[in-house]
Amino acid sequence: MGMLKEFKDFAMKGNVVDLAVAVVIGGAFGKIVTSVVNDVIMPPIGLLLGGVDFSELKILLKAATAETEAVTLNYGAFINTVIDFLIVAFAIFMVIKGINATKKKQPAPPPPPPPAPSKEETLLTEIRDLLAKK
């Protein structure tokens, strides 16, 4: 039972729960971004480039036969994925930038006072001063 209790304590820590929520929200956000890229951004770009559908761009490496499918290099899907990533990265950057802007600017704490001299240093200073007077 000790291991089960230890696992429960681990799983219920705030960091683990926060991470789980972030993963779920991130997955949903990724789907939204993919839809924005595929359905909103790429069609106008394809239209500007002469009706090109990026998801269909590929290089045929080996033609299909009766027994096998065609082997293609799907670089259009890669372009869509890179654009997805750039949009997600920019969105996360903007969120973090907003969070940092809302944080109160706290003044730097004053430097700590210098430590008091030790007994040895005080004694040596007194001896030096006495010798300087002679």
Secondary structure, 3 states (H helix, E strand, C coil): CHHHHHHHHHHCCHHHHHHHHHHHHHHHHHHHHHHHHHHHHHHHHHHHCCCCCHHHCCEEEECCCCCCCCEEECHHHHHHHHHHHHHHHHHHHHHHHHHHHHCCCCCCCCCCCCCCCCHHHHHHHHHHHHHHHC
